[in-house]
Amino acid sequence: MPTRFGLLVPHFGEDADQDLLIEGAQLADRLGFDSLWVRDHLVFHPHGMEGTDRTFIEPFITLTLLAAKTDRIGLGAATIIPFRHPILMAYSVASLSWATRRPFDLGIGSGTFQHEFDVIGQGDLKRPELMREQTLIARRLWTGETVDWHSETYDFTDVDLQPQPLFPVPVWWGGATPASARLAVDFCEGWLPGRITFPTYEARVAKIREMCAEQGKPMIMTGAVPVTSIGDSAQAALDRLNVPGLIKNANAQKFWLKPQGGEFTRIDELDGSILTGTPEDIIRGVRRYQQIGCDLLVFDFRMRFPDWLEQIEMLAGDVLPKVSQDEAVLT
């Protein structure tokens, strides 16, 4: 299966802007990208590497807006976190599918920030189990089944959902940890970490292949969401990144494979979690992802949103034709 290419859209932070969102989505649609992607938060406290502006536009509303302004591009979320009731989550996904008539990829995860769940009284719940239960309920509702459910967390009877999604909803578990890879194999169609270094990604994908074989199931899909910056020179691209913030964030990742010195100190040690440099540098990074077996790459231009349109054009014009041609030759 050829690698699909998506874009994270600017619906958060200081660069969130209706006109930029729409213009970028329309450009991506015209240039042949596969999908547009959003994040999810209830209480948005930005990572240190991405500034301090707490603007955040609800993901399902963002995708509905962009679908109304584009012709055919697919939609995705990476990742929806479990602060919604499962009936509401299923209802939002089905309504999005009905309103947009587009394929939708649902990334799910347990969320990063404890505060988001404390404020709604869910701070003591085990969120991976909560997200798993929500997904199992939603999947049954999406088939048109009338659902009765009785657990410690959710208790309801005689619930159905009309209409169902117009397309199958592939579910991806987000996160870069060994546990996230295991959860993806256990009950998802795909595994979608965000930022992840190549050594860590390679190790996780190898383990996923092993777990799928042990369970006697086909290999699930794998993806990644690298922070991306393209420039006329490697230095020009690097200058637009918050290098200290990225290195600090990398050292906070407990489950990434560390470099030989035990901690990240140089930007090149983050290769894979970021793709930066000239178009030729980005091509090399995408090819490495493809060689490992990546089915979906969502390019994260959050540090280049001020010139997002130019970044999209460079990616579409100078990178994607080369890597797509590579796959065509291999197949």
PAFIGU-492577 format. One record per residue: x, y, z of N, C-alpha, C in turn; residue in one letter. Coordinates in pm, whole numbers, padded with zeros to 5 digits, always signed. Atoms other than C-alpha are relative to their C-alpha. Layout:
// residues N
XYZXYZXYZa;...
END
This chain:
// residues 331
+00085-00120+00000+00000+00000+00000+00088+00124+00000m;-00082-00122+00003+00150+00339-00096-00018+00083+00127p;+00008-00090-00114+00229+00582+00183-00098+00113-00030t;+00089-00115+00013-00046+00838+00234+00065+00120+00069r;-00061-00122-00051+00052+01199+00302-00107+00099+00045f;+00095-00094-00056-00141+01432+00530+00069+00123+00056g;-00050-00126-00057-00103+01776+00687-00074+00031+00129l;+00059-00058-00120-00162+01899+01041-00038+00144-00031l;+00050-00133+00038-00370+02216+01012+00011+00097+00118v;-00020-00099-00106-00328+02543+01209-00129+00042+00070p;+00121-00032-00076-00631+02528+01438+00034+00024+00147h;-00043-00021-00138-00428+02601+01753+00116+00101+00002f;-00113-00090-00018-00179+02853+01889-00021+00136-00064g;+00010-00138+00046-00104+03206+01780-00027+00012-00149e;+00021-00007+00145-00126+03120+01409-00134-00055-00044d;+00134+00046+00038-00479+02977+01422-00076+00114-00067a;+00062-00107+00079-00666+03171+01156-00094-00063-00101d;+00098+00058+00091-00981+03097+00957+00046+00005-00145q;-00040-00014+00140-00846+03231+00627+00119-00089-00033d;-00116+00086+00024-00514+03048+00662-00042-00146-00004l;+00050+00137+00001-00693+02724+00748-00064-00035-00134l;+00074+00029+00122-00921+02747+00446+00093+00003-00121i;-00087-00011+00117-00656+02862+00199+00098-00117-00006e;-00092+00114-00002-00411+02593+00310-00069-00130-00034g;+00074+00123+00031-00675+02321+00297-00032-00008-00148a;+00032+00000+00143-00780+02423-00053+00125-00025-00084q;-00126+00023+00071-00417+02432-00166+00039-00148+00009l;-00034+00141-00018-00353+02085-00019-00091-00090-00083a;+00096+00075+00081-00667+01957-00192+00040+00004-00147d;-00038-00014+00142-00556+02093-00530+00130-00074-00030r;-00132+00058+00025-00202+01959-00489+00006-00150+00027l;+00006+00146-00006-00313+01603-00416+00035-00064+00133g;-00021+00062-00131-00253+01554-00044-00120-00090+00033f;+00104+00097-00031-00451+01268+00103-00095+00045+00110d;+00086-00028-00115-00582+01420+00425+00047+00122+00078s;-00024-00111-00091-00606+01709+00670-00024-00050+00142l;+00002+00059-00134-00544+01641+01040-00008+00107+00108w;+00015-00088-00115-00636+01801+01371+00050-00071+00126v;-00031+00050-00134-00531+01760+01734-00127+00008+00086r;+00114-00006-00091-00761+01733+02037+00046+00038+00140d;-00020-00036-00140-00762+01907+02375-00131+00054+00054h;+00108-00068-00068-01020+02016+02627+00053+00127+00066l;-00070-00115-00059-00783+02247+02817+00138+00001-00064v;-00124-00003+00079-00496+02348+02588+00107+00080+00071f;-00121-00062-00051-00165+02420+02756+00113-00043-00093h;-00095+00040+00104+00092+02426+02475+00126-00063+00058p;-00134+00047-00030+00410+02223+02484+00095+00120-00005h;-00093-00113-00004+00701+02453+02566+00060+00034-00134g;-00064-00022+00130+00841+02410+02217-00090+00075-00098m;+00092-00060+00096+00527+02558+02056-00060+00131+00049e;+00045-00131-00043+00487+02885+02242-00094-00006+00119g;+00085-00012-00119+00235+03000+02500-00146+00033-00031t;+00137-00037+00037-00081+03096+02307-00093-00120+00018d;+00090+00110-00033-00374+02885+02432-00121-00011-00092r;+00109+00013+00098-00600+02929+02129-00011-00145-00047t;+00020+00137+00050-00752+02595+02029-00144-00013-00049f;+00132+00012+00062-01044+02533+01791-00040-00148-00002i;+00049+00138-00015-01255+02219+01845+00023-00079-00130e;-00044+00072+00120-01138+01944+01607-00112-00037-00098p;+00106+00040+00093-01470+01818+01464-00058+00121-00073f;+00047-00123+00065-01585+02175+01395+00102+00045-00105i;-00104-00039+00095-01250+02250+01228-00007-00083-00127t;+00003+00087+00118-01272+01948+00998-00125+00021-00083l;+00123-00025+00075-01633+02020+00906+00012+00128-00083t;-00025-00124+00074-01538+02376+00809+00087-00027-00123l;-00093+00021+00111-01249+02255+00593-00060-00088-00109l;+00065+00084+00101-01454+01985+00424-00097+00082-00085a;+00095-00083+00075-01713+02247+00327+00070+00089-00103a;-00075-00090+00088-01439+02450+00156+00091-00074-00097k;-00085+00078+00088-01263+02164-00028-00084-00101-00077t;+00075+00088+00089-01358+01905-00286+00005-00148+00037d;-00008+00145-00013-01225+01561-00198+00096-00048+00108r;-00106+00042-00090-00942+01557+00057-00057-00066+00125i;+00044+00073-00117-00978+01311+00345+00028+00075+00130g;-00007-00067-00129-00993+01399+00715+00054-00097+00105l;-00052+00085-00106-00819+01273+01027+00020+00076+00128g;-00026-00059-00131-00771+01337+01398+00109-00081+00069a;-00111+00067-00068-00452+01259+01590+00041+00084+00122a;+00093+00109-00027-00553+01202+01854-00115+00052+00086t;+00114-00030-00084-00900+01220+02006+00022-00062+00138i;-00026+00048-00136-00874+01187+02385-00133-00018+00075i;+00127+00054-00052-01135+01038+02623-00075+00088+00099p;+00081-00082-00089-01303+01338+02784-00147+00003-00043f;+00138+00005+00047-01619+01286+02573-00067-00131+00047r;+00075+00124-00019-01891+01035+02659+00006-00078-00131h;-00014+00076+00125-01864+00747+02408-00116+00018-00097p;+00112-00025+00092-02213+00813+02270+00023+00131-00074i;-00030-00128+00065-02111+01173+02201+00114-00015-00100l;-00111+00020+00093-01782+01063+02045-00048-00070-00127m;+00053+00072+00117-01961+00815+01818-00090+00089-00084a;+00091-00093+00066-02225+01077+01735+00077+00104-00080y;-00080-00101+00069-01960+01337+01643+00066-00057-00125s;-00065+00063+00116-01773+01096+01414-00102-00030-00110v;+00101+00033+00101-02090+00976+01241-00057+00126-00066a;+00052-00125+00056-02220+01331+01199+00101+00064-00094s;-00106-00052+00087-01885+01442+01056+00000-00075-00133l;+00002+00080+00122-01895+01155+00808-00120+00035-00088s;+00122-00033+00075-02256+01235+00707+00008+00138-00063w;-00001-00139+00047-02197+01610+00675+00105+00023-00109a;-00112-00028+00091-01867+01591+00485+00008-00096-00118t;-00009+00104+00103-01909+01272+00278+00145-00034-00033r;-00144+00028+00017-01538+01210+00331+00043-00117+00088r;-00063+00097-00090-01328+00923+00468+00061+00074+00120p;-00053-00057-00123-01220+00990+00826+00082-00105+00074f;-00087+00085-00081-00927+00834+01014-00005+00050+00144d;+00012-00037-00140-00978+00831+01391+00121-00046+00079l;-00106+00028-00094-00663+00852+01597-00053+00019+00141g;+00044-00009-00138-00727+00789+01965+00120-00012+00093i;-00107+00010-00098-00515+00813+02278-00052+00034+00137g;+00042-00022-00138-00524+00853+02652+00023+00143+00047s;-00027-00138-00039-00409+01216+02655+00128+00012+00081g;-00129-00023-00064-00094+01371+02797-00013+00074+00132t;+00003-00093-00113-00202+01633+03048-00107-00039+00102f;+00092+00040-00107-00357+01523+03378-00105+00107+00027q;+00090-00112-00033-00511+01868+03427-00127-00003-00083h;+00117+00004+00086-00747+01819+03132-00110-00090+00056e;+00095+00096-00053-00911+01529+03311-00039+00032+00144f;+00033-00043-00136-00893+01665+03664-00116+00099-00001d;+00101-00107-00001-01110+01962+03566-00142-00051-00026v;+00134+00056+00023-01399+01735+03461-00026-00122+00089i;+00024+00105-00097-01367+01492+03751+00039-00139-00046g;-00043+00130+00050-01199+01214+03553+00147-00029+00033q;-00143+00013-00027-00854+01249+03704+00041-00134+00056g;-00034+00128-00061-00871+00914+03884-00025-00119-00092d;+00030+00111+00090-00983+00708+03585+00125-00044-00076l;-00111+00054+00080-00742+00484+03395-00031+00028-00147k;+00043-00052+00130-00750+00663+03064+00022-00096-00117r;-00008+00096+00112-00613+00392+02829-00119-00095-00003p;+00116+00089-00006-00887+00157+02951-00129+00076-00035e;+00116-00084+00031-01139+00443+02927-00013+00019-00152l;+00003-00022+00144-01043+00512+02564-00035-00129-00073m;+00030+00129+00062-01057+00144+02477-00150-00028+00010r;+00142+00025-00019-01408+00113+02624-00084+00093-00087e;+00072-00094+00085-01525+00425+02443+00001-00045-00146q;-00012+00043+00139-01398+00288+02112-00085-00123-00027t;+00082+00119+00018-01565-00050+02159-00148+00035-00008l;+00140-00045+00004-01897+00124+02230-00029+00070-00134i;+00021-00075+00125-01859+00360+01932-00008-00093-00119a;+00001+00092+00115-01781+00076+01693-00134-00072-00011r;+00130+00068+00005-02101-00103+01788-00108+00096-00047r;+00099-00099+00043-02304+00214+01745+00013+00031-00149l;-00021-00030+00142-02148+00276+01403-00054-00108-00092w;+00058+00106+00084-02288-00057+01279-00151+00009-00007t;+00145-00009-00006-02646+00051+01357-00062-00088+00106g;+00048+00087-00108-02673-00195+01647-00064+00083+00112e;+00054-00059-00122-02895-00107+01942+00081-00055+00117t;-00103+00039-00098-02652-00112+02233-00052+00014+00142v;+00012-00006-00145-02693-00197+02600+00141-00015+00055d;-00137+00005-00053-02379-00135+02806-00004+00023+00151w;-00001-00011-00146-02313-00190+03174+00143-00025+00050h;-00134+00012-00057-01975-00121+03329+00011+00097+00117s;-00019-00093-00111-01830+00071+03621-00005+00146-00046e;-00008-00137+00051-01792+00377+03398-00125+00043-00076t;+00114-00034+00084-02085+00365+03153-00111-00101+00022y;+00115+00085-00026-02432+00230+03212-00120+00056-00077d;+00114-00047+00077-02704+00266+02949-00063-00116-00076f;+00072+00100+00079-02963+00070+02752-00070+00068-00116t;+00085-00040+00112-03147+00097+02421+00050+00128-00068d;-00060-00114+00071-02910+00335+02240+00040-00046-00140v;-00051+00022+00135-02864+00339+01865+00034+00135-00063d;-00053-00120+00061-02720+00588+01623-00036+00002-00148l;+00033-00020+00141-02856+00716+01292+00041+00141-00040q;-00048+00105+00089-02699+00770+01049+00134-00056+00048p;-00134+00051-00025-02391+00552+01062+00100+00074-00090q;-00100-00060+00089-02061+00676+00914-00014-00053-00143p;+00014+00040+00141-02065+00668+00533+00115-00089-00046l;-00117+00082+00034-01720+00502+00524+00046-00072+00127f;-00061+00062-00117-01545+00254+00754+00094+00099+00069p;-00084-00091-00078-01360+00438+01034+00120-00076+00054v;-00119+00064-00057-01005+00305+01077+00043+00071+00128p;-00039-00054-00130-00891+00353+01436+00150-00022+00019v;-00145+00002-00024-00527+00436+01515+00025+00034+00146w;-00038-00038-00136-00379+00430+01864+00122+00092-00008w;-00110-00095-00001-00156+00731+01922+00094-00024+00117g;-00099+00014-00107+00158+00746+02134+00121-00078-00046g;-00126+00061+00043+00519+00635+02107+00050-00108+00094a;-00046+00093-00103+00538+00401+02406-00019-00145-00045t;+00028+00142+00026+00561+00020+02399-00145-00036+00026p;+00141+00029-00030+00216+00014+02560-00092+00045-00112a;+00084-00049+00109+00071+00223+02277+00005-00095-00119s;-00012+00096+00110+00205-00022+02020-00079-00126+00030a;+00076+00120-00039+00054-00312+02214-00150+00023-00010r;+00143-00032+00009-00284-00141+02239-00044+00009-00146l;+00034-00008+00142-00277-00068+01866-00019-00138-00060a;+00011+00137+00053-00219-00435+01786-00124-00069+00056v;+00110+00071-00067-00483-00551+02036-00136+00035-00058d;+00137-00031+00041-00780-00356+01901-00013+00113-00101f;+00008-00107+00099-00691-00097+01636+00044-00047-00138c;-00047+00027+00136-00628-00087+01263+00136+00061-00027e;-00127-00067+00025-00321+00132+01298+00062+00053+00128g;-00077-00062-00110-00056+00280+01527+00058+00130-00053w;-00039-00131+00049+00013+00653+01495+00066+00082+00111l;-00068-00088-00094+00278+00803+01721+00010+00140-00059p;-00027-00133+00051+00340+01174+01694+00148+00008-00035g;-00145-00008+00022+00703+01277+01707+00067-00127+00053r;-00071+00121-00043+00931+00974+01723+00128-00010-00082i;-00127+00011+00071+01295+00919+01634+00003-00128-00083t;-00007+00118+00085+01390+00672+01364+00038-00127+00076f;-00032+00124-00072+01562+00423+01601-00119-00052+00082p;+00115+00042-00078+01255+00420+01826-00110-00053-00090t;+00104+00042+00093+01015+00395+01533+00030-00139-00056y;-00040+00129+00058+01210+00107+01381-00022-00112+00102e;+00018+00102-00103+01208-00082+01712-00147-00030+00025a;+00143+00021-00025+00834-00027+01765-00066-00076-00115r;+00061+00068+00115+00740-00134+01411+00041-00147-00002v;-00045+00140-00006+00951-00450+01447-00079-00078+00106a;+00076+00066-00106+00773-00530+01774-00145-00018-00041k;+00138+00013+00047+00434-00463+01616-00013-00118-00097i;+00003+00115+00092+00514-00709+01336+00002-00131+00077r;-00011+00121-00082+00612-00965+01597-00131-00029+00073e;+00125+00020-00073+00295-00912+01803-00113-00041-00094m;+00103+00038+00097+00072-00932+01494+00016-00146-00040c;-00025+00140+00037+00237-01259+01394-00041-00094+00113a;+00035+00083-00115+00192-01397+01747-00151-00014+00013e;+00146+00004-00010-00179-01311+01736-00067-00056-00125q;+00054+00056+00123-00218-01455+01387-00086+00097-00079g;+00077-00101+00071-00347-01127+01244+00089+00071-00100k;-00083-00074+00096-00233-00921+00944+00069+00118+00068p;-00070-00118-00050+00016-00642+01004-00093+00120-00004m;+00080-00122-00003-00164-00326+01115+00074+00112-00072i;-00062-00117+00060-00098+00013+00958+00086+00073+00103m;-00082-00083-00087+00173+00236+01100+00019+00137-00065t;-00017-00136+00050+00222+00611+01069+00089+00080+00092g;-00079-00091-00083+00405+00911+01215-00038+00144-00035a;+00033-00142+00017+00365+01288+01257+00125+00083+00033v;-00123-00074-00029+00710+01450+01228-00015+00151-00014p;-00013-00145+00017+00768+01820+01290+00086+00024-00123v;-00064-00015+00131+00873+01945+00946+00031+00146-00028t;-00041-00134+00043+01061+02247+00814+00086-00014-00125s;-00072+00007+00127+01177+02293+00454+00057+00137-00032i;-00062-00125+00038+01422+02558+00336+00089-00015-00121g;-00093+00003+00112+01650+02652+00051+00135-00057+00041d;-00122+00061-00055+01936+02544+00276-00038-00069+00130s;+00026+00070-00126+01957+02313+00576-00005+00099+00116a;-00003-00096-00109+02043+02607+00800-00124+00088+00002q;+00120-00084+00007+01753+02818+00676-00120-00074+00058a;+00110+00078-00056+01512+02536+00763+00015-00015+00150a;-00024+00021-00142+01674+02476+01101-00023+00127+00081l;+00017-00128-00070+01664+02845+01192-00145+00027+00037d;+00142-00023-00027+01284+02832+01187-00055-00092+00109r;+00043+00093-00104+01269+02558+01452+00044+00048+00138l;-00037-00026-00139+01274+02598+01829+00086-00117+00046n;-00090+00112-00026+01578+02377+01869+00011-00033+00148v;-00006+00034-00142+01619+02409+02248-00129-00065+00050p;+00128+00056-00042+01248+02339+02294-00018-00143-00047g;+00011+00135+00054+01259+02032+02070+00091-00097+00075l;-00093+00087-00074+01565+01892+02250-00052-00025+00142i;+00056+00017-00134+01405+01953+02590-00118-00097-00003k;+00115+00089+00013+01085+01783+02475+00045-00144-00025n;-00050+00134+00029+01285+01488+02340+00051-00068+00127a;-00053+00059-00123+01459+01436+02673-00110-00034+00101n;+00114+00033-00086+01117+01426+02842-00071-00128-00044a;+00064+00122+00051+01018+01124+02630+00064-00122+00066q;-00058+00108-00080+01070+00834+02869+00025-00127-00081k;-00005+00128+00070+01027+00563+02608+00068+00008-00136f;-00082-00005+00121+01235+00690+02315+00134-00066+00028w;-00137+00050-00012+01561+00509+02255+00095+00120+00005l;-00089-00114-00020+01830+00747+02379+00129-00018-00080k;-00131+00011+00068+02156+00828+02196+00104-00057+00097p;-00104+00068-00078+02481+00678+02317+00034+00073+00130q;-00034-00077-00120+02542+00959+02566-00106-00001+00107g;+00104+00011-00100+02215+00892+02745-00104+00110-00004g;+00100-00105+00018+02039+01216+02654+00023+00069-00133e;-00008-00071+00127+01965+01424+02346+00067+00136+00025f;-00069-00129-00011+02201+01718+02302+00011+00071-00134t;-00014-00058+00134+02206+01774+01923-00127-00025-00080r;+00123+00010+00078+01926+01831+01676+00003-00120-00094i;-00006+00114+00091+02052+01557+01443-00039-00131+00071d;+00040+00119-00075+01982+01304+01721-00152-00016+00004e;+00146+00004+00003+01612+01387+01679-00053-00040-00138l;+00039+00034+00136+01606+01267+01317-00117-00099+00002d;+00123+00079+00001+01264+01119+01241-00109+00071+00076g;+00099-00080-00071+01085+01315+01512-00013+00136-00064s;+00006-00118+00086+01172+01612+01295+00055-00037-00137i;-00055+00006+00135+01228+01630+00921+00031+00143-00038l;-00039-00138+00027+01424+01943+00843+00111+00006-00102t;-00107-00020+00097+01645+02076+00567-00054+00036-00137g;+00038-00025+00139+01635+02113+00192-00101-00105-00045t;+00088+00106+00051+01382+01922-00019+00070-00136-00008p;-00073+00126+00008+01654+01659-00073+00012-00066+00137e;-00006+00054-00136+01692+01621+00305-00134-00060+00040d;+00133+00051-00035+01316+01578+00346-00028-00130-00076i;+00017+00122+00080+01312+01321+00064+00069-00117+00068i;-00073+00108-00068+01577+01118+00248-00075-00047+00125r;+00074+00038-00119+01372+01129+00568-00127-00078-00032g;+00121+00071+00039+01049+01025+00396+00033-00140-00049v;-00040+00132+00049+01229+00742+00218+00035-00095+00114r;-00033+00087-00113+01360+00613+00549-00127-00048+00068r;+00129+00043-00056+01009+00611+00691-00063-00108-00087y;+00059+00098+00090+00891+00423+00384+00072-00134+00007q;-00078+00125-00010+01172+00169+00414-00035-00077+00127q;+00038+00066-00125+01072+00098+00774-00140-00060-00012i;+00134+00053+00022+00714+00047+00658-00111+00094+00039g;+00097-00101-00041+00525+00371+00719-00113+00011-00103c;+00117-00009+00088+00172+00378+00574-00059+00140-00008d;+00060-00133-00007+00082+00735+00674+00100+00097+00062l;-00083-00107-00054+00296+01046+00718-00083+00128+00003l;+00069-00127-00016+00127+01356+00856+00105+00105+00033v;-00105-00100-00018+00358+01655+00818-00049+00110+00094f;+00036-00094-00106+00352+01884+01120+00083+00128-00019d;-00067-00127+00026+00439+02240+01016-00030+00103+00110f;+00044-00094-00103+00342+02393+01353+00100+00112+00023r;-00098-00107-00014+00668+02590+01359+00019+00079-00128m;-00005-00072+00127+00616+02705+01001-00138+00048-00044r;+00133-00048+00039+00250+02808+01010-00001+00141-00057f;+00000-00132+00065+00340+03172+00930+00025-00005-00151p;-00018+00017+00145+00455+03047+00588-00044-00140-00043d;+00054+00134+00024+00243+02732+00578-00028-00025-00148w;+00036+00020+00141+00126+02786+00220+00125-00029-00083l;-00125+00024+00073+00483+02807+00089+00059-00138+00033e;-00049+00132-00040+00578+02497+00290-00078-00111-00071q;+00082+00099+00071+00286+02303+00139+00044-00010-00146i;-00039+00000+00141+00390+02408-00212+00135-00067-00021e;-00132+00063+00014+00753+02306-00158-00009-00150+00021m;+00015+00143-00027+00651+01971-00012-00066-00070-00118l;+00072+00062+00112+00408+01901-00295+00080+00002-00129a;-00071-00014+00127+00636+02025-00572+00135-00069-00004g;-00139+00045+00001+00983+01913-00464+00025-00131+00072d;-00022+00121-00082+00933+01615-00230-00091-00114-00042v;+00094+00110+00018+00618+01413-00285+00011-00069-00137l;-00014+00072+00127+00666+01345-00659+00115-00100+00001p;-00117+00090-00004+01008+01190-00587-00031-00124+00084k;+00022+00116-00087+00897+00966-00299-00116-00085-00052v;+00108+00078+00061+00576+00865-00476+00051-00079-00119s;-00061+00069+00115+00779+00777-00786+00080-00120+00048q;-00075+00113-00056+01005+00560-00570-00090-00119+00026d;+00092+00109-00033+00707+00358-00450-00058-00063-00126e;+00053+00053+00125+00568+00326-00803+00100-00097-00066a;-00105+00085+00058+00900+00178-00919+00007-00133+00076v;-00011+00121-00083+00908-00067-00625-00118-00094-00021l;+00115+00086+00018+00556-00189-00692-00015-00046-00146t;
END
